């Protein structure tokens, strides 16, 4: 099992709050693993990273399949790219959307990831647990 401690952050609406984050690694186009902190979001359909991260990792962003993502009150363009992620010691290939903006958080979403791991939000412990499925 992999455990990630939540991060203490400031919310304009609620003051100091704890958010479920995971520090994972993404392999860039030069085969270098890069650490990325992402929110674990069971409401997100797909994992998504900011445009600047996609560029840093060497992706030609608009070469991916274009999709439209809707959130609370807004819609953004993003492009699907195949990436290798390292979660704990588990290397997994995953479709990751690269946003056409930096005005979004990096998210670990449900598509594929939630089939590969049982993910538990431990609210009282302020941790998220990932257990690899069979």
N, C-alpha and C positions, 0 to 999 in steps of 0.2 A: 504494500500500500504506500502511496505517495501522499504526504501531507503538506499543505500550503497554509501558512498563517495569513490571516486577513491583514489588510493595510489600513491604518488609521488615516483618514482624510477629512478635509473640511468641506462641508456642504453649505451653500448659501442659505438653504432652507432649514437645515436641521443641525447646523453646527458640526461638532466632531462626531464622525461616524466611522464604522468599520466596514470595509468592502472586501468581497472575496476576490483575491488575485492569485495568479500562479506565475512564477518565473519559469518560463520554458525556454527552449532554444530552437531557432529556425536556421536551417542550412541555407546560406546564400548561394548565388550563382558561381562563386569561387570555391564552393565546398567548405566554407568556414562556418562553424556553428556560432550564432550570435544570440546572446541572452535578450529576451523580451519579456517584460511584465505585461500580463494581459488580465482583464477582468474575466472571471468565469461567469458566463451569462446563459442561464437555462432558457431565457426568453429570446435569445438570438438564434435565428435559423442557421447561420453560417458563421464561421470564424472570419474575422476581418482585422486588417491592419491599416494604419494610416499610410497615405501616399508617400510621405518621406521615408518610411521604413521600407516600403516596396522598392523605392528608388535606391536606397542604401544597400539593399540586398541584391541589386543588380537586375531587377525585372524591368522589362519594357512593358509598362503598365497596360497600355491600351492594346497590347497584343493578346491579352486574355479575353475570355468571353464576357461581354458587357452584360451587367445585370442592374436592376434598380432595387435599392433597399429602402424600406420605409421604417421609420422609427416614430417616436412620439412627435407628431406635428411636422415632420420633415421627410424629405426623400433625397437620396444621394445616388450618384452613379458609382459603380465599382466594377472591378474586372477580376474574374476567377483565374487563379494560377495554381498549379500543382506545386506543393512545397513539402519538404521533409521537416517534421517537428520532432523534438526530443522532449518527452515528458517523463521525468525521472530517468530511468534507463531504457525506456521504450521509444524506439524510433518508429514514427508512423508517417506514411504519406497522407496528405490531406489537401482538399481543395480549400484555398484561402482566398477571400476577396480582398483586393487592394482597393481602398477607397480612392476616389478622385479628389480627395480633400484631406487635410490634416485636422479638420474640425470634428473629429470623432475619437472615441477611445478605442484601443486595441481590445478585441473581444475573442474569447474562445466560445464558439457557439456549438449547437447541437449536431449539425450535419456530420455524420461519420464518427466524430469524436465521442458522442454519447452512446454509440453502439460499441465502441472499443473499450470504454471505461465505464464502470459504475461510479457515478459522482455523487458524493454526499456533502451537503452543506451542514456543518456542525455549528449552528448559530451560537450556542452557549459557550463553546470552546473557541469560537472565532477562527475556525479552520475549515478548509475544504479538503476532502479525502478523495483520491482517485484510486480505484482498484481495477486492474486489468481484467476484462472479461475473458472467458475461455476461447 
